[in-house]
Structures are given as C-alpha cells and as structure tokens.
C-alpha cells in the first residue's frame, strides 16, 4: 500500500459547489476508484488560499489522477472544470506532495 498526496486549486467562492458535487459523487466513478485500488480518499480545503489537499491510500499502480483514459473520469473532470483550475484536457491541475513524516 502506498500513500499519495497532492494539491489542487478551487476557483474563488466555489467551496460549497465543490462540496455539493462531491456529496453526490457518481456511483460509477466511485466504483472505478475502488477498482483502481484506491482504498481511502480524503480531500481537505484551505480557505485562505482556496487550496484542496488530497490524500489517497492506493493498492493499485497509481492514484485517481492517472485514470484519465477512462471515460467516466473524463466526464467527471469536465463536470468539475468550471469550478477549479484545470489542464487543457479538463483534468485538475495537481501538484504532488512529498511525504516528510508518517506515524503508524
């Protein structure tokens, strides 16, 4: 099992919309994430910078940001593109974070 952390950026004023959309995450997307080996996935919000901090535990080869070839992921990214910083393919702009401490 590996742990992955990354950050993303929301457009200003979009926190509630982001929470609303994730509160109704599509079942087929959730299924894809589980099938990819993502056993835990949390996203935290920093209101001072509109930064999202994401954490995943992964038993597969890669995390959610590596599922861009899957049609449901493409649809989700397009659905979210109007409220956050994205790449030309609608994937969220992400910045991987280095783990500097872990306690079990």
N, C-alpha and C positions, 0 to 999 in steps of 0.2 A: 504494500500500500504506500502510495506517495501522497504528499500534501502539496497543493498548488494554491498560490495566492496571486491575485492581480488586482489592478485598479482600473476603473473606468470613470467617465465624467458625464454627469447629467447636465442637460441644459438648465439654466436658472429657472426656478419656480416649478420644476417638473417632479418633485419628490412624491407628491400624493398620487399623481398619474402613474408613476413608476410602480408604486406600491399597489395601486389598484390593478394594474395589468398583471403583476406577478401574483397577486392574490387569486387570480383566475388563470393560472398557468395552464396551458392546453395539456390534456391528458397524454396525447401522442408525443408531445415534447418531453414531458416527464418520463414517459416510457423509454424514449431514445436515450436520455441522460442515464437512466438506470442500466439500460443495455450496454452503454459505453463504459460502464464500470464506475460511474460517479455515485459513490455511496452517501456522501454528505455534500451539501452545497449551501453556503450561507452568504448573504450579501449585506453589508453594513453601509451606513450613509454618514458622511461628514458634512453637516450643514454649513460650515464655514467656507468650504471650498466646492461644494456640490460633487464631491468625490465619492464614488462607490468602491468599497473594498470587498472583494470576493474571495472566498475560501472554499476549496473542494478537497475531499478525500477521494482518491482515484485508484481503482484496482486495475483499470484497463491501461492502454498505452498512452492516452492523452486526456486532457480535460475538455470542457464544453467548447472552448474556443477553437478546437481542432475538428469540429463536426460540420464545418461549412459546406461540405459536399452533400449533406443530407437536406432534402427538400423542406422538411418541417423546420429545420434550423434556419434556412434561408427565409422562410415565411415569417418566423419569429423576429429575426433581425430586421426585416423590412417593417414589421409591425412596431418595433421599438425605435426605429431610426429617427422619428420626428421629435423624440424627447431626450436624445443623448448624442454624444459625439461619436461619429461613425466613420468607417473607411468607405471607399467608393463602392464596395460590394455590400454595404449596409451592416457589416459586422461591427461590433463595438470596437472603438479604439481601446486597446488594452495595453497595460504596461505590467509585465511580470515582476513580481516582487521576490527578493531574495530572503529566504528564511535565515534569521540570525540567532534565534533561540527557540527551543522546543522543550517542553516538560511533559512527561508522561505520568 
